[in-house]
Amino acid sequence: MSTTLSKAEKANTQSIVAEVKKTWTQTRVSIMSDGWKGMRERQLLNFFVNNLYDTIFLKSVDASDAVKYATLLFNILDLVVEEVGEDLVIQVVMDNASNYKKVGEMLMKKMTRL
């Protein structure tokens, strides 16, 4: 029974996310990132997409090898922006540490609309 409920809930969640994604072209979006250390000391980055209608969890990335290097962090964030759609992103909200500031500069250089 729990497998059936899990599948039904997954389908319901996917439906809700699909409806929210349809609104992205109307309002454009903000990408939000938050980092934390997991139980195994891995550095994880969570990515959320926010607009006027809702906020959805997009994905979590193991960035253990990247957090100290702006270029590697930029590559991760650039892929996230591409996944969402560069033309839809109006801002990226992330950590204020110096390596993230460099990532922000790199993003703004590549995507002049940010």
SVG drawing of the C-alpha trace seen along z (x, -y; Angstrom):
<svg xmlns="http://www.w3.org/2000/svg" viewBox="-2 -43 41 45">
<polyline fill="none" stroke="black" stroke-width="0.4" points="0.0,0.0 2.8,-2.5 4.4,-2.0 1.0,-2.9 0.7,-5.9 4.3,-7.0 3.7,-6.7 0.5,-8.7 2.2,-11.4 5.1,-11.5 2.7,-12.0 0.8,-14.6 4.0,-16.5 5.2,-16.3 1.8,-17.7 2.1,-20.6 5.7,-21.4 4.7,-21.3 1.9,-23.8 4.3,-26.1 6.8,-25.8 4.2,-27.0 4.1,-30.3 7.8,-31.0 7.4,-32.5 4.9,-35.0 6.8,-36.2 10.4,-35.1 12.2,-33.6 14.9,-33.8 17.3,-30.9 18.1,-30.5 21.0,-28.4 21.8,-27.2 24.8,-25.2 25.1,-22.8 27.2,-19.9 25.6,-16.5 26.1,-13.8 29.1,-12.4 30.7,-15.9 29.9,-16.3 29.2,-19.9 25.7,-20.0 24.1,-22.7 20.3,-22.9 18.7,-24.9 15.3,-26.4 13.4,-28.3 11.1,-31.1 8.6,-33.3 5.4,-35.2 3.4,-32.0 5.5,-29.6 8.9,-28.2 10.0,-24.8 13.0,-22.6 14.9,-22.0 17.8,-19.8 20.6,-19.1 24.2,-18.8 27.2,-17.3 29.7,-20.2 32.3,-18.9 35.0,-19.2 33.8,-22.6 33.0,-24.8 36.5,-26.3 36.9,-27.0 34.9,-29.8 35.3,-28.3 33.8,-24.9 31.0,-26.6 30.3,-28.7 30.1,-25.6 27.5,-24.1 25.4,-27.3 25.7,-27.8 24.2,-24.4 21.3,-25.2 20.6,-28.4 20.6,-26.6 18.3,-23.9 15.8,-26.6 16.3,-28.7 18.7,-31.7 16.1,-33.9 13.8,-33.3 16.3,-34.0 16.2,-37.6 18.5,-37.0 20.5,-34.4 20.5,-34.5 23.4,-32.7 25.9,-32.7 27.9,-35.9 31.3,-34.2 34.1,-35.5 34.2,-32.5 30.4,-33.0 30.9,-36.7 33.4,-35.7 30.8,-33.3 28.3,-36.1 30.7,-38.3 31.3,-35.5 27.6,-34.9 26.9,-38.6 29.7,-38.8 28.2,-35.8 24.6,-36.8 24.4,-40.6 20.7,-40.7 21.4,-39.5"/>
</svg>
